[in-house]
Amino acid sequence: MMEQKKILGEERRQYILQLLKSSTAPITGSELAERTNVSRQVIVGDITLLKAKNEPIIATSQGYMYLLQAANAQVVERTIACRHTPEETEKELIIFVDHGVTVKDVRIEHAVYGDLTASIMVSNRQEVKQFMEKVRTTKASFLSELTGGIHLHTVSAGSKDALDKVEEVLRAEGLLMV
């Protein structure tokens, strides 16, 4: 069996960038490390350097993504304030994605640290399932647990109507902060 050769420095970062740009799904740091024959920690450093060069790479719970906005695609963004228990998180996320809404992130206002934001990037039920499974298996806490359930989501959809409808459903379910 031949040993795979390490891809070094800038060549590796360009290879990572090309992989992320061509992928429609997130790629984990471990997968990038395996493909380039380096450690996951080296990949974390590479991603940091690429972000410093203003490459629109985000880290999601499913892996790294390159944010591409199609030139002609109409995307409407909104910040929506929610309040619910940790047990209602999956229900909330499913309401969003079932209405064609992508949940980009979650943000809270922390008394000590100020605004804390974490990427979520879920657009369908499968991604919600993966996100919730990762929370369960890692025994992670939701940011909203630090604020009594109060949090903001940056969301996007193809129309204002989709965002209006999802707010209406969240309000009816008692998940919208009013």
N, CA, C and O of each residue as an XYZ file, in Angstrom:
712
protein
N       0.843     -1.184      0.000
C       0.000      0.000      0.000
C       0.887      1.244      0.000
O       1.796      1.370      0.820
N       0.611      2.156     -0.925
C       1.409      3.383     -1.023
C       0.900      4.403     -0.013
O      -0.304      4.541      0.202
N       1.832      5.107      0.594
C       1.470      6.153      1.538
C       1.116      7.410      0.752
O       1.833      7.804     -0.167
N      -0.001      8.033      1.127
C      -0.441      9.242      0.459
C       0.484     10.402      0.831
O       0.877     10.546      1.989
N       0.824     11.216     -0.150
C       1.710     12.349      0.072
C       0.922     13.538      0.641
O      -0.204     13.811      0.227
N       1.542     14.233      1.595
C       0.925     15.435      2.159
C       0.879     16.519      1.097
O       1.801     16.667      0.295
N      -0.215     17.275      1.109
C      -0.297     18.469      0.271
C       0.119     19.622      1.178
O      -0.420     19.778      2.273
N       1.064     20.421      0.732
C       1.654     21.432      1.598
C       1.083     22.831      1.394
O       0.676     23.198      0.291
N       1.061     23.606      2.478
C       0.802     25.036      2.514
C      -0.260     25.586      1.589
O      -1.415     25.161      1.606
N       0.163     26.542      0.780
C      -0.770     27.269     -0.088
C      -1.447     26.335     -1.087
O      -2.620     26.527     -1.409
N      -0.739     25.344     -1.572
C      -1.346     24.371     -2.497
C      -2.507     23.642     -1.804
O      -3.554     23.425     -2.415
N      -2.327     23.271     -0.552
C      -3.377     22.590      0.214
C      -4.563     23.518      0.424
O      -5.711     23.098      0.282
N      -4.296     24.781      0.761
C      -5.392     25.720      0.991
C      -6.190     25.954     -0.299
O      -7.415     26.069     -0.260
N      -5.503     26.022     -1.424
C      -6.212     26.190     -2.699
C      -7.037     24.941     -3.038
O      -8.130     25.043     -3.595
N      -6.508     23.780     -2.702
C      -7.227     22.522     -2.914
C      -8.484     22.484     -2.027
O      -9.558     22.098     -2.489
N      -8.349     22.882     -0.769
C      -9.484     22.931      0.154
C     -10.540     23.890     -0.376
O     -11.729     23.573     -0.384
N     -10.104     25.054     -0.815
C     -11.016     26.059     -1.355
C     -11.784     25.506     -2.550
O     -12.995     25.700     -2.661
N     -11.076     24.816     -3.442
C     -11.707     24.230     -4.627
C     -12.733     23.171     -4.216
O     -13.826     23.109     -4.779
N     -12.379     22.341     -3.233
C     -13.317     21.320     -2.753
C     -14.580     21.962     -2.176
O     -15.693     21.534     -2.479
N     -14.404     22.979     -1.354
C     -15.555     23.635     -0.731
C     -16.431     24.341     -1.765
O     -17.658     24.285     -1.685
N     -15.807     24.999     -2.727
C     -16.569     25.699     -3.764
C     -17.377     24.742     -4.628
O     -18.470     25.081     -5.080
N     -16.845     23.554     -4.856
C     -17.521     22.606     -5.743
C     -18.527     21.708     -5.025
O     -19.255     20.954     -5.671
N     -18.570     21.782     -3.706
C     -19.464     20.915     -2.945
C     -20.787     21.612     -2.645
O     -20.821     22.798     -2.318
N     -21.867     20.858     -2.760
C     -23.182     21.393     -2.392
C     -23.539     21.046     -0.954
O     -24.550     21.513     -0.429
N     -22.708     20.227     -0.317
C     -22.942     19.823      1.073
C     -21.724     20.197      1.911
O     -20.624     20.333      1.375
N     -21.907     20.365      3.208
C     -20.760     20.653      4.081
C     -19.736     19.517      4.038
O     -20.088     18.356      3.833
N     -18.461     19.875      4.234
C     -17.378     18.892      4.290
C     -16.729     19.020      5.664
O     -16.348     20.114      6.081
N     -16.608     17.903      6.355
C     -16.049     17.942      7.712
C     -14.546     18.209      7.674
O     -13.874     17.943      6.677
N     -14.042     18.736      8.772
C     -12.603     18.946      8.906
C     -11.848     17.637      8.815
O     -10.754     17.582      8.253
N     -12.432     16.579      9.369
C     -11.783     15.260      9.308
C     -11.671     14.766      7.869
O     -10.652     14.188      7.489
N     -12.711     14.991      7.069
C     -12.659     14.573      5.670
C     -11.608     15.369      4.903
O     -10.863     14.810      4.099
N     -11.552     16.670      5.153
C     -10.531     17.500      4.497
C      -9.135     17.053      4.923
O      -8.219     17.007      4.102
N      -8.973     16.723      6.205
C      -7.677     16.253      6.710
C      -7.269     14.954      6.027
O      -6.112     14.780      5.645
N      -8.226     14.049      5.876
C      -7.937     12.767      5.236
C      -7.542     12.960      3.764
O      -6.613     12.321      3.270
N      -8.257     13.840      3.087
C      -7.979     14.076      1.660
C      -6.621     14.724      1.424
O      -6.005     14.522      0.378
N      -6.154     15.503      2.400
C      -4.887     16.220      2.234
C      -3.744     15.592      3.025
O      -2.605     16.053      2.952
N      -4.052     14.541      3.778
C      -3.065     13.803      4.561
C      -2.365     14.674      5.612
O      -1.152     14.606      5.809
N      -3.186     15.492      6.274
C      -2.691     16.301      7.396
C      -3.662     16.118      8.563
O      -4.685     15.448      8.419
N      -3.352     16.702      9.701
C      -4.244     16.586     10.855
C      -5.430     17.542     10.718
O      -5.398     18.503      9.949
N      -6.472     17.244     11.487
C      -7.643     18.113     11.497
C      -7.263     19.504     12.011
O      -7.816     20.508     11.560
N      -6.319     19.562     12.957
C      -5.888     20.851     13.492
C      -5.228     21.709     12.414
O      -5.388     22.930     12.413
N      -4.491     21.087     11.500
C      -3.900     21.830     10.379
C      -5.022     22.413      9.507
O      -4.921     23.543      9.029
N      -6.079     21.637      9.310
C      -7.224     22.103      8.520
C      -7.871     23.315      9.186
O      -8.223     24.282      8.510
N      -8.030     23.265     10.514
C      -8.609     24.403     11.247
C      -7.773     25.657     10.984
O      -8.324     26.732     10.750
N      -6.458     25.522     11.023
C      -5.573     26.655     10.726
C      -5.728     27.126      9.291
O      -5.752     28.330      9.033
N      -5.835     26.185      8.346
C      -6.020     26.546      6.933
C      -7.323     27.317      6.729
O      -7.354     28.317      6.012
N      -8.385     26.851      7.357
C      -9.685     27.524      7.224
C      -9.585     28.942      7.793
O     -10.132     29.884      7.220
N      -8.888     29.090      8.916
C      -8.705     30.413      9.516
C      -7.959     31.344      8.556
O      -8.334     32.506      8.396
N      -6.917     30.836      7.927
C      -6.160     31.643      6.961
C      -7.017     32.013      5.748
O      -6.940     33.139      5.256
N      -7.829     31.076      5.268
C      -8.706     31.368      4.129
C      -9.753     32.419      4.503
O     -10.056     33.308      3.707
N     -10.303     32.314      5.709
C     -11.269     33.318      6.169
C     -10.605     34.688      6.286
O     -11.232     35.707      5.996
N      -9.345     34.718      6.707
C      -8.607     35.980      6.829
C      -8.416     36.633      5.470
O      -8.223     37.846      5.383
N      -8.469     35.827      4.398
C      -8.380     36.354      3.026
C      -9.773     36.652      2.465
O      -9.952     36.780      1.253
N     -10.759     36.762      3.370
C     -12.143     37.095      3.035
C     -12.866     36.049      2.191
O     -13.798     36.379      1.458
N     -12.444     34.802      2.292
C     -13.192     33.726      1.635
C     -14.432     33.463      2.498
O     -14.307     33.307      3.713
N     -15.623     33.412      1.895
C     -16.861     33.247      2.672
C     -17.104     31.795      3.088
O     -18.027     31.141      2.603
N     -16.258     31.310      3.993
C     -16.356     29.948      4.504
C     -16.974     30.012      5.889
O     -16.586     30.833      6.720
N     -17.940     29.137      6.125
C     -18.522     29.067      7.463
C     -18.381     27.648      8.000
O     -18.355     26.674      7.247
N     -18.292     27.565      9.303
C     -18.263     26.265      9.976
C     -19.663     25.996     10.488
O     -20.197     26.775     11.277
N     -20.265     24.898     10.048
C     -21.584     24.513     10.513
C     -21.444     23.250     11.358
O     -20.356     22.688     11.478
N     -22.530     22.823     11.925
C     -22.492     21.592     12.712
C     -22.228     20.368     11.841
O     -21.844     19.315     12.351
N     -22.436     20.500     10.510
C     -22.193     19.384      9.593
C     -20.841     19.461      8.901
O     -20.445     18.519      8.215
N     -20.131     20.563      9.069
C     -18.840     20.723      8.415
C     -18.681     22.123      7.847
O     -19.461     23.025      8.153
N     -17.655     22.293      7.013
C     -17.370     23.598      6.407
C     -18.139     23.761      5.100
O     -18.342     22.806      4.350
N     -18.561     25.005      4.851
C     -19.266     25.328      3.613
C     -18.721     26.624      3.035
O     -18.318     27.530      3.764
N     -18.719     26.690      1.715
C     -18.391     27.925      1.008
C     -19.716     28.550      0.624
O     -20.523     27.926     -0.064
N     -19.945     29.766      1.059
C     -21.227     30.420      0.808
C     -21.252     31.035     -0.582
O     -20.561     32.014     -0.863
N     -22.051     30.446     -1.427
C     -22.216     30.966     -2.780
C     -23.602     31.561     -2.907
O     -24.593     30.926     -2.549
N     -23.672     32.756     -3.407
C     -24.956     33.370     -3.708
C     -25.092     33.404     -5.219
O     -24.308     34.061     -5.904
N     -26.077     32.702     -5.737
C     -26.300     32.738     -7.180
C     -26.654     34.159     -7.576
O     -27.442     34.821     -6.900
N     -26.076     34.624     -8.666
C     -26.231     36.016     -9.086
C     -27.695     36.413     -9.270
O     -28.081     37.532     -8.933
N     -28.498     35.517     -9.793
C     -29.889     35.858    -10.077
C     -30.863     35.372     -9.010
O     -32.060     35.651     -9.087
N     -30.364     34.656     -8.031
C     -31.251     34.107     -7.010
C     -31.708     35.207     -6.061
O     -30.906     35.976     -5.531
N     -33.022     35.256     -5.867
C     -33.576     36.225     -4.929
C     -33.630     35.567     -3.562
O     -34.316     34.562     -3.374
N     -32.918     36.126     -2.623
C     -32.921     35.606     -1.267
C     -33.286     36.745     -0.328
O     -32.691     37.822     -0.364
N     -34.271     36.480      0.505
C     -34.722     37.470      1.477
C     -34.263     36.994      2.839
O     -34.480     35.840      3.209
N     -33.631     37.880      3.583
C     -33.144     37.546      4.918
C     -33.918     38.321      5.969
O     -34.399     39.428      5.728
N     -34.024     37.712      7.141
C     -34.716     38.362      8.253
C     -34.142     37.821      9.557
O     -33.646     36.696      9.605
N     -34.210     38.616     10.599
C     -33.876     38.155     11.940
C     -35.186     37.940     12.674
O     -36.040     38.825     12.720
N     -35.335     36.746     13.251
C     -36.573     36.392     13.945
C     -36.234     36.058     15.394
O     -35.342     35.257     15.671
N     -36.966     36.688     16.311
C     -36.764     36.469     17.747
C     -37.689     35.360     18.231
O     -38.898     35.394     18.003
N     -37.096     34.376     18.904
C     -37.856     33.226     19.404
C     -37.600     33.032     20.889
O     -36.626     33.533     21.452
N     -38.513     32.283     21.503
C     -38.336     31.916     22.906
C     -39.021     30.579     23.133
O     -40.219     30.431     22.889
N     -38.244     29.602     23.604
C     -38.799     28.278     23.875
C     -37.825     27.468     24.713
O     -36.699     27.892     24.974
N     -38.273     26.313     25.120
C     -37.438     25.414     25.915
C     -36.490     24.644     24.992
O     -36.724     24.580     23.785
N     -35.423     24.061     25.546
C     -34.528     23.243     24.722
C     -35.263     22.092     24.035
O     -34.927     21.722     22.910
N     -36.264     21.529     24.709
C     -37.017     20.406     24.151
C     -37.821     20.802     22.910
O     -38.213     19.936     22.128
N     -38.066     22.089     22.723
C     -38.841     22.562     21.571
C     -37.964     22.981     20.392
O     -38.485     23.417     19.365
N     -36.651     22.858     20.520
C     -35.731     23.300     19.472
C     -35.965     22.581     18.153
O     -36.041     23.217     17.102
N     -36.078     21.269     18.201
C     -36.271     20.511     16.958
C     -37.580     20.910     16.277
O     -37.628     21.072     15.057
N     -38.617     21.064     17.053
C     -39.914     21.496     16.512
C     -39.770     22.851     15.807
O     -40.281     23.046     14.704
N     -39.072     23.772     16.454
C     -38.858     25.100     15.876
C     -38.124     25.002     14.541
O     -38.548     25.594     13.548
N     -37.024     24.254     14.521
C     -36.228     24.147     13.299
C     -37.019     23.483     12.170
O     -36.900     23.884     11.013
N     -37.815     22.482     12.497
C     -38.634     21.813     11.478
C     -39.679     22.770     10.908
O     -39.952     22.743      9.708
N     -40.255     23.600     11.741
C     -41.210     24.600     11.238
C     -40.520     25.492     10.206
O     -41.074     25.752      9.139
N     -39.326     25.954     10.520
C     -38.601     26.798      9.562
C     -38.386     26.071      8.244
O     -38.799     26.560      7.193
N     -37.747     24.909      8.289
C     -37.359     24.246      7.041
C     -38.560     23.747      6.253
O     -38.511     23.712      5.024
N     -39.639     23.359      6.930
C     -40.844     22.916      6.224
C     -41.522     24.048      5.467
O     -42.362     23.801      4.601
N     -41.168     25.281      5.785
C     -41.702     26.441      5.064
C     -40.692     27.005      4.058
O     -40.844     28.126      3.572
N     -39.665     26.213      3.755
C     -38.681     26.635      2.760
C     -37.714     27.684      3.267
O     -37.144     28.440      2.480
N     -37.526     27.734      4.576
C     -36.670     28.742      5.198
C     -35.386     28.075      5.686
O     -35.429     27.015      6.310
N     -34.254     28.698      5.400
C     -32.964     28.243      5.896
C     -32.651     28.983      7.185
O     -32.733     30.210      7.243
N     -32.292     28.230      8.221
C     -31.860     28.834      9.486
C     -30.343     28.933      9.410
O     -29.641     27.923      9.469
N     -29.844     30.161      9.279
C     -28.409     30.369      9.110
C     -27.649     30.309     10.428
O     -26.579     29.706     10.511
N     -28.215     30.945     11.467
C     -27.486     30.992     12.733
C     -28.432     31.211     13.897
O     -29.637     31.389     13.723
N     -27.858     31.192     15.081
C     -28.562     31.538     16.308
C     -27.689     32.548     17.037
O     -26.463     32.433     17.051
N     -28.340     33.545     17.647
C     -27.596     34.599     18.347
C     -28.287     34.899     19.670
O     -29.515     34.954     19.749
N     -27.486     35.089     20.696
C     -28.011     35.507     21.996
C     -27.225     36.722     22.473
O     -26.131     37.005     21.985
N     -27.801     37.426     23.427
C     -27.082     38.513     24.087
C     -26.721     38.025     25.481
O     -27.587     37.825     26.333
N     -25.430     37.839     25.693
C     -24.920     37.317     26.960
C     -24.482     38.478     27.841
O     -23.895     39.446     27.358
N     -24.770     38.377     29.132
C     -24.464     39.456     30.075
C     -22.976     39.769     30.149
O     -22.610     40.925     30.357
N     -22.108     38.774     29.985
C     -20.670     38.976     30.098
C     -20.013     39.141     28.729
O     -19.204     40.048     28.531
N     -20.361     38.264     27.782
C     -19.661     38.214     26.497
C     -20.303     39.044     25.388
O     -19.744     39.148     24.296
N     -21.467     39.636     25.653
C     -22.152     40.386     24.601
C     -22.835     39.432     23.631
O     -23.313     38.371     24.032
N     -22.881     39.807     22.357
C     -23.534     38.969     21.355
C     -22.708     37.719     21.071
O     -21.520     37.807     20.762
N     -23.340     36.568     21.178
C     -22.727     35.292     20.819
C     -23.529     34.709     19.667
O     -24.751     34.590     19.754
N     -22.845     34.347     18.592
C     -23.511     33.805     17.410
C     -22.887     32.474     17.046
O     -21.668     32.306     17.100
N     -23.739     31.528     16.676
C     -23.269     30.216     16.226
C     -23.982     29.859     14.925
O     -25.186     30.071     14.782
N     -23.225     29.320     13.990
C     -23.785     28.895     12.715
C     -24.622     27.634     12.910
O     -24.247     26.739     13.668
N     -25.755     27.576     12.219
C     -26.592     26.368     12.220
C     -26.684     25.812     10.799
O     -26.390     24.638     10.577
N     -27.083     26.629      9.850
C     -27.186     26.277      8.426
C     -27.949     24.983      8.195
O     -27.383     23.983      7.755
N     -29.250     25.015      8.499
C     -30.121     23.894      8.166
C     -31.204     24.380      7.204
O     -31.772     25.459      7.378
N     -31.478     23.558      6.183
C     -32.459     23.920      5.163
C     -33.508     22.844      4.931
O     -34.488     23.075      4.223
N     -33.310     21.668      5.523
C     -34.273     20.582      5.317
C     -34.294     19.691      6.556
O     -33.466     19.835      7.456
N     -35.252     18.771      6.585
C     -35.416     17.907      7.761
C     -34.189     17.034      8.035
O     -33.851     16.786      9.192
N     -33.529     16.573      6.987
C     -32.347     15.731      7.181
C     -31.244     16.522      7.901
O     -30.594     15.995      8.805
N     -31.035     17.767      7.507
C     -30.027     18.595      8.165
C     -30.422     18.906      9.613
O     -29.563     18.964     10.493
N     -31.722     19.107      9.857
C     -32.190     19.318     11.234
C     -31.904     18.066     12.062
O     -31.418     18.154     13.190
N     -32.210     16.900     11.489
C     -31.965     15.632     12.184
C     -30.482     15.485     12.528
O     -30.140     15.094     13.644
N     -29.602     15.796     11.573
C     -28.155     15.691     11.806
C     -27.708     16.673     12.884
O     -26.909     16.325     13.754
N     -28.221     17.891     12.825
C     -27.881     18.906     13.821
C     -28.295     18.437     15.217
O     -27.500     18.494     16.155
N     -29.537     17.975     15.350
C     -30.042     17.546     16.656
C     -29.277     16.319     17.155
O     -29.019     16.199     18.352
N     -28.917     15.418     16.260
C     -28.152     14.230     16.659
C     -26.772     14.635     17.176
O     -26.281     14.070     18.153
N     -26.155     15.607     16.523
C     -24.843     16.073     16.975
C     -24.950     16.716     18.362
O     -24.078     16.516     19.207
N     -26.007     17.477     18.593
C     -26.226     18.083     19.910
C     -26.373     16.978     20.960
O     -25.789     17.048     22.042
N     -27.161     15.964     20.618
C     -27.391     14.862     21.579
C     -26.114     14.070     21.856
O     -25.783     13.809     23.013
N     -25.404     13.691     20.804
C     -24.230     12.830     21.003
C     -23.081     13.556     21.689
O     -22.283     12.930     22.387
N     -22.987     14.856     21.500
C     -21.918     15.615     22.154
C     -22.357     16.181     23.501
O     -21.558     16.757     24.239
N     -23.649     16.004     23.808
C     -24.229     16.540     25.041
C     -24.028     18.060     25.136
O     -23.821     18.610     26.218
N     -24.093     18.716     23.980
C     -23.926     20.174     23.918
C     -25.178     20.871     24.437
O     -26.281     20.330     24.366
N     -24.994     22.052     24.948
C     -26.116     22.889     25.373
C     -26.452     23.859     24.248
O     -25.590     24.221     23.448
N     -27.701     24.272     24.198
C     -28.113     25.297     23.243
C     -27.739     26.665     23.807
O     -27.818     26.877     25.017
N     -27.337     27.582     22.953
C     -27.027     28.937     23.423
C     -28.212     29.544     24.165
O     -28.034     30.268     25.145
N     -29.413     29.247     23.698
C     -30.614     29.827     24.305
C     -30.804     29.406     25.763
O     -31.565     30.036     26.498
N     -30.112     28.340     26.184
C     -30.218     27.932     27.584
C     -29.567     28.962     28.508
O     -29.852     28.990     29.705
N     -28.707     29.797     27.962
C     -28.050     30.838     28.755
C     -28.932     32.068     28.954
O     -28.619     32.945     29.759
N     -30.044     32.121     28.208
C     -30.884     33.321     28.216
C     -32.357     33.001     28.469
O     -33.234     33.753     28.041
N     -32.634     31.910     29.148
C     -34.020     31.548     29.429
C     -34.823     31.246     28.179
O     -36.041     31.424     28.159
N     -34.151     30.792     27.143
C     -34.839     30.412     25.907
C     -34.935     31.514     24.862
O     -35.380     31.264     23.742
N     -34.529     32.718     25.207
C     -34.621     33.844     24.265
C     -33.422     33.814     23.319
O     -32.276     33.710     23.758
N     -33.699     33.907     22.007
C     -32.634     33.906     21.012
C     -33.136     34.476     19.696
O     -34.339     34.608     19.469
N     -32.187     34.808     18.842
C     -32.487     35.321     17.506
C     -31.960     34.341     16.472
O     -30.929     33.700     16.676
N     -32.683     34.229     15.351
C     -32.197     33.451     14.221
C     -32.099     34.364     13.011
O     -33.014     35.142     12.741
N     -30.995     34.273     12.283
C     -30.922     34.871     10.959
C     -31.414     33.788     10.017
O     -30.864     32.688      9.979
N     -32.452     34.106      9.258
C     -33.061     33.133      8.360
C     -33.142     33.710      6.957
O     -33.130     34.927      6.775
N     -33.224     32.828      5.968
C     -33.367     33.282      4.585
C     -34.345     32.382      3.852
O     -34.510     31.208      4.182
N     -34.987     32.965      2.851
C     -35.951     32.227      2.031
C     -36.023     32.895      0.661
O     -35.453     33.963      0.438
N     -36.724     32.252     -0.227
C     -36.874     32.774     -1.585
C     -37.878     33.898     -1.704
O     -37.956     34.557     -2.741
N     -38.665     34.131     -0.629
C     -39.658     35.209     -0.694
C     -39.974     35.745      0.692
O     -39.771     35.069      1.700
N     -40.469     36.957      0.720
C     -40.930     37.584      1.956
C     -42.136     36.822      2.492
O     -42.297     36.682      3.705
N     -42.988     36.327      1.585
C     -44.179     35.580      1.988
C     -43.815     34.343      2.821
O     -44.481     34.043      3.811
N     -42.761     33.629      2.418
C     -42.337     32.437      3.173
C     -41.934     32.826      4.589
O     -42.249     32.119      5.546
N     -41.230     33.960      4.723
C     -40.809     34.417      6.052
C     -42.005     34.877      6.880
O     -42.063     34.623      8.083
N     -42.962     35.554      6.238
C     -44.173     35.979      6.946
C     -44.958     34.766      7.446
O     -45.435     34.752      8.581
N     -45.088     33.751      6.592
C     -45.841     32.545      6.939
C     -45.175     31.802      8.101
O     -45.855     31.349      9.022
N     -43.843     31.680      8.054
C     -43.159     30.956      9.133
C     -43.306     31.699     10.464
O     -43.435     31.065     11.511
N     -43.290     33.015     10.434
C     -43.520     33.783     11.669
C     -44.922     33.541     12.207
O     -45.118     33.422     13.416
N     -45.897     33.469     11.305
C     -47.289     33.211     11.695
C     -47.407     31.846     12.397
O     -48.062     31.737     13.434
N     -46.782     30.824     11.840
C     -46.830     29.476     12.425
C     -46.078     29.448     13.760
O     -46.566     28.866     14.728
N     -44.896     30.072     13.821
C     -44.144     30.128     15.084
C     -44.960     30.826     16.173
O     -44.946     30.405     17.329
N     -45.664     31.886     15.801
C     -46.510     32.619     16.767
C     -47.629     31.701     17.269
O     -47.880     31.624     18.471
N     -48.292     31.013     16.353
C     -49.388     30.107     16.716
C     -48.907     28.976     17.625
O     -49.657     28.502     18.479
N     -47.661     28.545     17.444
C     -47.086     27.456     18.255
C     -46.489     27.951     19.580
O     -46.028     27.154     20.398
N     -46.504     29.272     19.779
C     -45.973     29.850     21.019
C     -44.462     29.900     21.066
O     -43.883     29.990     22.149
N     -43.802     29.843     19.901
C     -42.343     29.847     19.845
C     -41.761     31.209     19.467
O     -40.564     31.443     19.632
N     -42.599     32.095     18.964
C     -42.161     33.422     18.531
C     -42.164     34.374     19.715
O     -43.104     34.388     20.509
N     -41.124     35.156     19.827
C     -41.033     36.166     20.892
C     -41.914     37.345     20.460
O     -41.675     37.954     19.417
N     -42.908     37.656     21.248
C     -43.808     38.760     20.891
C     -43.849     39.822     21.950
O     -44.558     40.817     21.800
